[in-house]
Amino acid sequence: MPRVAVLVKGYPRLSETFIAQEILGLEQRGIEVLIVSLRRPTDPDVHDLHRRIRAEVLYLPEYLKDDPKRVRLGRRHSEGLSGYRAAEAAFRRDLDRDRTVNRWRRWGQAQVLARELPADVGWLYVHYLHTPASVARYAAKLTGLGWSFSAHAKDIWTTAQWELKDKLRDAVWGVTCTAANRDYLAGLANRPGKVGLVYHGLDFSRFPDADEPSGHDGGRAGAIRILSVGRAVEKKGFDDLIRALAGLGDAIDWRFEHIGGGALLKKLKAQSERLGVADRISFLGALSHDKVIEALRRADLFVLPSRIARSGDRDGLPNVLMEAQALGVACIATPVSAIPELIDDGRTGVLVPPRDPAALAEAICDLAGDPVRRAAIVRAGYERVRGEFDTAPGLDRIATMLKDALARKAA
């Protein structure tokens, strides 16, 4: 069977466990994969999942000026392809509406890919509808291959509608990880049913059984251990969380750990110093998945105060919330995007309004001081996530669609 080229923005990335999980799942279902990455890795470590993936990786030149020979050869090769005129016309139309260096980079990367794509690749499948999908779309037109996509969060909500419509029209099919995403994209698609809902879910064989919830109450029974995992970027709302923690005063005894890198990390550290809570906060940086699991197992509360960023960027359905529930940690989050598809407020977790540190502090204080209620939420969340968010059905569906696409191409 021909291989599927899976295009991603960067590989491997610690923050994209769901992509590694999917690639490994596709390999386990008999699909041979070539990973095509638009940039080289920058994270200090990799997950165990990455070590289990067999696929070779083709790195495209991230900046065209860094590898002019490959770019020049890609251009010459592409100009001789039967699909060149259609691909160039699509690029020129896009450039008319988006006159940026980034647009030229994606066109150059697509030409390099068209030249270097192995002959045994029969389909292009791309994660993210923004820049990776531009490369996939141009390369598909150049080579005559079909392409499909998996859309997630930022790529949907920060991409102009004209561009989404063009990509939805040209893709053969697509999937996305939340019902909110699916409904939005379906309204832009050129035909009904083009975009399907496939939750990322979790491979629960990779997770230990949940421990019994602790009796910590922020008082005599012990300090409450609070955890959050995610990149320090605007949409995660970690500055709201630090303000909430500072607002707790002496109401409860707490400790907070944050896992993740991100551009705003220095500002968060400075904020915690300014508000006088730095001595109770540990910023652990980006960690491998096994260390994230260790941190989850020692946590009493998992807090993720997601919000919609000024750019429109937002979370989809964060895997870390599912992981926390699967490991028996009570979750506090916000009703942003698809989070309510996982968390039923008051039953499987607690939801508070975004950008509301006072409400967040109240929720933390209430749940911290009531171990009995916290244990009930832990049980309900555990049963919900393990019963409804197993990754296997979604992987089966994507694998079937990719196999069908390869079979039609071969015929």
C-alpha positions as CSV (number, residue, x, y, z in Angstrom):
1,M,0.0,0.0,0.0
2,P,1.3,3.5,-0.8
3,R,2.4,5.8,2.1
4,V,0.5,8.8,3.5
5,A,2.5,12.0,3.9
6,V,1.4,13.6,7.2
7,L,2.2,17.3,7.1
8,V,2.7,19.1,10.4
9,K,4.1,22.5,11.4
10,G,6.8,21.0,13.6
11,Y,7.9,17.5,14.7
12,P,8.3,16.3,17.3
13,R,6.6,18.8,19.7
14,L,5.9,18.2,23.4
15,S,2.7,20.2,23.2
16,E,1.2,18.1,20.4
17,T,0.8,14.7,22.0
18,F,-2.4,14.2,20.1
19,I,-0.6,14.2,16.8
20,A,2.0,11.7,17.9
21,Q,-0.8,9.5,19.3
22,E,-2.6,9.6,16.0
23,I,0.5,8.9,13.9
24,L,1.4,5.9,16.1
25,G,-2.3,4.7,15.9
26,L,-2.3,4.9,12.1
27,E,0.9,2.9,11.9
28,Q,-0.6,0.3,14.2
29,R,-3.6,0.1,11.8
30,G,-1.4,-0.8,8.9
31,I,-0.8,2.7,7.3
32,E,2.7,3.6,6.3
33,V,3.5,7.2,7.1
34,L,6.0,9.8,6.0
35,I,6.1,12.8,8.3
36,V,6.7,16.1,6.6
37,S,7.6,18.9,9.0
38,L,7.7,22.6,8.1
39,R,10.3,23.2,10.8
40,R,12.8,21.3,12.9
41,P,12.1,20.5,16.6
42,T,13.0,23.1,19.3
43,D,11.7,21.3,22.4
44,P,14.3,19.9,24.8
45,D,12.8,16.4,25.0
46,V,10.4,14.0,23.3
47,H,7.6,11.9,24.5
48,D,7.7,8.1,24.7
49,L,5.2,8.1,21.9
50,H,7.7,9.7,19.5
51,R,10.2,7.0,20.2
52,R,7.7,4.3,19.2
53,I,6.8,6.0,15.8
54,R,8.7,4.3,12.9
55,A,8.0,6.9,10.2
56,E,10.8,8.8,8.6
57,V,10.7,12.5,8.7
58,L,11.2,14.9,5.8
59,Y,12.1,18.4,7.0
60,L,11.3,21.2,4.6
61,P,13.4,24.4,4.7
62,E,11.8,26.6,7.4
63,Y,13.1,29.8,5.8
64,L,13.8,29.7,2.1
65,K,16.9,31.8,2.4
66,D,18.5,29.1,4.6
67,D,18.5,26.5,1.8
68,P,18.5,28.3,-1.6
69,K,19.7,25.2,-3.5
70,R,16.8,23.0,-2.4
71,V,14.4,25.9,-3.1
72,R,15.9,26.5,-6.6
73,L,15.7,22.8,-7.5
74,G,12.2,22.6,-6.2
75,R,11.1,25.6,-8.3
76,R,12.7,24.2,-11.5
77,H,11.1,20.7,-10.9
78,S,7.7,22.2,-10.2
79,E,7.7,24.4,-13.3
80,G,7.8,21.2,-15.4
81,L,4.8,19.6,-13.7
82,S,1.4,19.4,-15.4
83,G,-0.2,20.9,-12.3
84,Y,2.1,23.9,-12.1
85,R,-0.2,26.4,-13.7
86,A,-3.2,25.5,-11.5
87,A,-1.0,25.6,-8.4
88,E,0.6,28.9,-9.3
89,A,-2.8,30.5,-10.0
90,A,-4.0,29.4,-6.6
91,F,-0.9,30.9,-5.0
92,R,-1.3,34.2,-6.9
93,R,-4.9,34.5,-5.9
94,D,-3.9,33.9,-2.2
95,L,-1.0,36.4,-2.5
96,D,-3.4,39.1,-3.8
97,R,-5.3,38.9,-0.6
98,D,-2.3,38.1,1.7
99,R,0.8,39.9,0.6
100,T,3.1,38.5,3.2
101,V,6.5,36.8,3.3
102,N,4.8,33.9,5.0
103,R,2.7,33.2,1.8
104,W,5.9,33.1,-0.3
105,R,7.5,30.7,2.2
106,R,4.6,28.2,1.9
107,W,4.7,28.4,-1.9
108,G,8.5,27.7,-1.8
109,Q,8.0,24.8,0.7
110,A,5.3,23.3,-1.5
111,Q,7.7,23.3,-4.5
112,V,10.4,21.7,-2.5
113,L,7.9,19.1,-1.3
114,A,6.7,18.4,-4.8
115,R,10.3,17.6,-5.9
116,E,11.3,15.6,-2.8
117,L,8.1,13.7,-2.2
118,P,8.9,9.9,-2.5
119,A,7.2,8.1,-5.4
120,D,5.4,5.8,-3.0
121,V,3.4,8.5,-1.4
122,G,-0.2,8.3,-2.5
123,W,-2.0,10.9,-0.3
124,L,-1.4,14.1,1.7
125,Y,-3.0,14.5,5.1
126,V,-2.3,17.7,7.0
127,H,-2.7,18.8,10.6
128,Y,-3.9,22.4,10.9
129,L,-5.7,24.5,8.4
130,H,-3.4,27.5,8.5
131,T,0.1,27.4,7.1
132,P,0.6,23.6,6.9
133,A,-2.6,23.3,4.8
134,S,-1.3,26.0,2.5
135,V,1.7,23.9,1.8
136,A,-0.4,20.8,1.4
137,R,-2.9,22.5,-1.0
138,Y,-0.2,23.9,-3.3
139,A,1.7,20.6,-3.3
140,A,-1.4,18.6,-4.0
141,K,-2.1,20.8,-7.1
142,L,1.5,20.5,-8.2
143,T,1.6,16.7,-7.9
144,G,-2.0,15.7,-8.6
145,L,-2.3,14.0,-5.3
146,G,-5.5,14.2,-3.2
147,W,-5.4,15.8,0.3
148,S,-7.4,15.9,3.5
149,F,-7.0,17.6,6.8
150,S,-7.4,17.5,10.6
151,A,-8.3,21.0,12.0
152,H,-7.9,21.9,15.6
153,A,-8.2,25.4,17.2
154,K,-5.9,28.3,16.4
155,D,-5.7,27.2,12.7
156,I,-9.5,27.6,12.4
157,W,-10.3,30.7,14.5
158,T,-7.4,32.9,13.3
159,T,-7.6,32.0,9.5
160,A,-9.7,34.3,7.3
161,Q,-12.9,32.9,6.1
162,W,-12.0,33.3,2.4
163,E,-9.0,31.1,3.0
164,L,-10.9,28.5,4.9
165,K,-13.5,28.3,2.1
166,D,-10.8,27.8,-0.5
167,K,-9.1,25.1,1.4
168,L,-12.4,23.3,2.3
169,R,-13.3,23.4,-1.4
170,D,-10.0,21.9,-2.5
171,A,-9.7,19.2,0.2
172,V,-11.4,15.9,-0.4
173,W,-12.4,15.6,3.2
174,G,-11.5,16.8,6.7
175,V,-12.0,16.1,10.3
176,T,-11.9,18.3,13.4
177,C,-11.8,17.6,17.1
178,T,-14.8,19.4,18.5
179,A,-18.5,19.8,17.6
180,A,-18.0,23.6,17.8
181,N,-15.3,23.5,15.2
182,R,-17.3,21.1,13.0
183,D,-20.3,23.3,13.0
184,Y,-18.3,26.4,12.1
185,L,-16.4,24.7,9.3
186,A,-19.5,23.0,8.0
187,G,-21.0,26.5,7.5
188,L,-18.1,27.4,5.2
189,A,-17.8,24.1,3.3
190,N,-18.9,23.7,-0.3
191,R,-20.9,20.5,0.4
192,P,-22.6,18.9,3.4
193,G,-20.7,16.3,5.4
194,K,-17.3,17.3,4.2
195,V,-16.0,17.9,7.7
196,G,-16.5,15.2,10.3
197,L,-16.2,15.2,14.1
198,V,-13.4,13.0,15.5
199,Y,-12.4,13.7,19.1
200,H,-8.7,13.2,19.8
201,G,-9.5,11.1,22.8
202,L,-6.9,9.2,24.8
203,D,-5.2,5.8,24.5
204,F,-6.0,4.7,28.1
205,S,-3.5,1.8,27.9
206,R,-0.8,4.5,28.3
207,F,-2.3,5.7,31.6
208,P,-2.2,4.1,35.0
209,D,-5.3,3.6,37.1
210,A,-6.4,6.6,39.0
211,D,-5.4,6.9,42.6
212,E,-7.9,7.5,45.3
213,P,-8.5,11.2,45.8
214,S,-6.7,12.7,48.7
215,G,-8.5,14.3,51.7
216,H,-6.5,17.5,51.5
217,D,-8.6,20.5,52.3
218,G,-6.2,23.4,52.4
219,G,-6.3,23.3,56.1
220,R,-5.5,20.7,58.8
221,A,-5.8,17.8,56.3
222,G,-3.0,19.3,54.1
223,A,-2.2,21.9,51.5
224,I,-4.1,21.7,48.2
225,R,-1.9,20.8,45.2
226,I,-3.0,22.6,42.1
227,L,-1.7,21.9,38.6
228,S,-2.0,23.4,35.2
229,V,-0.4,22.2,31.9
230,G,-0.1,24.3,28.8
231,R,2.0,26.8,26.9
232,A,2.2,30.3,28.4
233,V,0.2,32.0,25.8
234,E,-2.7,34.5,26.0
235,K,-5.5,32.0,25.3
236,K,-4.6,29.8,28.3
237,G,-5.4,32.5,30.8
238,F,-2.7,31.7,33.3
239,D,-2.4,35.3,34.4
240,D,-6.0,35.1,35.5
241,L,-5.1,32.0,37.5
242,I,-2.2,33.7,39.2
243,R,-4.5,36.6,40.1
244,A,-7.0,34.1,41.5
245,L,-4.4,32.4,43.6
246,A,-3.2,35.7,45.0
247,G,-6.8,36.6,45.8
248,L,-7.2,33.5,48.0
249,G,-5.3,35.2,50.7
250,D,-5.2,32.9,53.8
251,A,-8.5,31.1,53.0
252,I,-6.7,27.9,52.1
253,D,-3.1,26.6,52.0
254,W,-2.1,25.8,48.5
255,R,0.8,25.0,46.2
256,F,0.7,25.4,42.4
257,E,2.8,23.8,39.6
258,H,2.8,24.9,36.0
259,I,4.1,22.7,33.2
260,G,4.8,24.2,29.8
261,G,7.0,26.7,27.9
262,G,5.7,29.7,26.0
263,A,6.4,33.3,25.3
264,L,4.6,34.7,28.4
265,L,6.4,32.5,30.9
266,K,8.7,35.4,32.1
267,K,5.7,37.7,32.6
268,L,3.9,35.1,34.6
269,K,6.9,34.6,36.9
270,A,7.2,38.4,37.3
271,Q,3.5,38.6,38.1
272,S,3.7,35.9,40.8
273,E,6.6,37.9,42.4
274,R,4.7,41.1,42.2
275,L,1.6,39.6,43.8
276,G,3.6,37.9,46.6
277,V,2.8,34.3,45.7
278,A,6.0,33.2,44.0
279,D,7.1,31.1,47.0
280,R,4.1,28.8,46.5
281,I,4.4,28.5,42.7
282,S,6.7,26.2,40.7
283,F,7.2,26.8,37.0
284,L,8.6,23.5,35.7
285,G,8.9,24.3,32.0
286,A,8.1,21.9,29.2
287,L,8.3,18.2,30.4
288,S,7.9,14.8,28.8
289,H,4.6,13.1,29.0
290,D,5.7,10.6,31.7
291,K,6.6,13.6,33.9
292,V,3.3,15.2,33.2
293,I,1.6,12.0,34.4
294,E,3.6,12.1,37.5
295,A,2.6,15.6,38.2
296,L,-1.1,14.8,37.6
297,R,-1.0,11.9,40.0
298,R,0.2,14.2,42.8
299,A,-2.4,16.9,42.1
300,D,-5.7,17.6,43.9
301,L,-7.0,20.1,41.4
302,F,-6.4,20.7,37.7
303,V,-7.1,24.3,36.7
304,L,-7.2,25.6,33.1
305,P,-8.8,29.1,32.8
306,S,-8.9,29.2,28.9
307,R,-10.2,32.3,27.2
308,I,-10.5,33.7,23.6
309,A,-7.4,35.7,22.8
310,R,-7.6,39.1,21.1
311,S,-6.5,37.4,17.8
312,G,-9.5,35.1,18.0
313,D,-7.3,32.1,19.0
314,R,-8.8,29.7,21.5
315,D,-8.5,26.2,22.8
316,G,-10.4,23.4,21.1
317,L,-10.8,20.5,23.6
318,P,-7.5,20.4,25.5
319,N,-6.1,16.9,25.9
320,V,-4.8,17.8,29.3
321,L,-8.3,18.1,30.7
322,M,-9.1,14.6,29.6
323,E,-5.8,13.3,31.0
324,A,-6.5,14.9,34.3
325,Q,-9.9,13.3,34.5
326,A,-8.5,9.9,33.4
327,L,-6.0,10.1,36.3
328,G,-8.6,11.1,38.9
329,V,-8.0,14.8,39.2
330,A,-10.9,17.2,39.7
331,C,-11.0,19.9,37.0
332,I,-11.9,23.6,37.0
333,A,-12.1,25.2,33.6
334,T,-14.1,27.7,31.5
335,P,-16.9,27.2,29.1
336,V,-14.8,28.2,26.1
337,S,-15.1,26.5,22.7
338,A,-15.6,22.7,23.2
339,I,-14.7,22.4,26.9
340,P,-18.4,22.0,27.8
341,E,-18.5,18.9,25.5
342,L,-16.3,17.3,28.1
343,I,-17.1,19.0,31.4
344,D,-20.6,19.0,32.7
345,D,-20.6,21.9,35.2
346,G,-21.1,20.7,38.7
347,R,-21.0,17.0,37.8
348,T,-17.8,16.1,35.9
349,G,-16.0,19.3,36.8
350,V,-16.5,23.0,37.5
351,L,-16.8,25.7,34.9
352,V,-16.3,29.4,35.7
353,P,-16.6,32.5,33.4
354,P,-13.4,33.3,31.5
355,R,-11.4,36.3,32.5
356,D,-12.9,36.3,36.0
357,P,-10.2,35.7,38.6
358,A,-12.7,36.3,41.5
359,A,-15.0,33.5,40.3
360,L,-12.0,31.3,39.7
361,A,-10.7,31.9,43.2
362,E,-14.1,31.1,44.7
363,A,-14.3,27.8,42.7
364,I,-10.8,26.8,43.8
365,C,-11.6,27.6,47.4
366,D,-14.9,25.8,47.4
367,L,-13.7,22.6,45.8
368,A,-10.4,22.6,47.8
369,G,-12.3,22.8,51.1
370,D,-14.8,20.0,50.2
371,P,-13.0,16.7,49.7
372,V,-16.3,14.8,49.6
373,R,-17.6,16.9,46.7
374,R,-14.2,16.8,45.0
375,A,-14.2,13.0,45.1
376,A,-17.7,12.8,43.6
377,I,-16.6,15.0,40.7
378,V,-13.4,12.9,40.3
379,R,-15.6,9.7,39.9
380,A,-18.0,11.3,37.4
381,G,-15.2,12.8,35.4
382,Y,-13.3,9.5,35.3
383,E,-16.3,7.6,34.2
384,R,-17.2,10.2,31.5
385,V,-13.8,10.4,29.9
386,R,-13.0,6.7,30.0
387,G,-16.4,5.9,28.7
388,E,-16.8,8.4,25.9
389,F,-13.3,9.7,24.9
390,D,-11.3,6.6,24.0
391,T,-9.1,7.4,21.0
392,A,-9.7,4.0,19.3
393,P,-13.0,4.8,17.5
394,G,-11.6,8.1,16.0
395,L,-8.4,6.4,14.9
396,D,-10.3,3.6,13.3
397,R,-12.4,6.1,11.4
398,I,-9.4,8.2,10.1
399,A,-7.5,5.0,9.2
400,T,-10.5,3.8,7.2
401,M,-10.8,7.1,5.3
402,L,-7.1,7.2,4.5
403,K,-7.1,3.5,3.3
404,D,-10.2,4.3,1.1
405,A,-8.4,7.3,-0.3
406,L,-5.3,5.3,-1.1
407,A,-7.4,2.5,-2.7
408,R,-9.2,4.9,-4.9
409,K,-6.0,6.5,-6.0
410,A,-4.4,3.1,-6.8
411,A,-7.5,2.2,-8.8
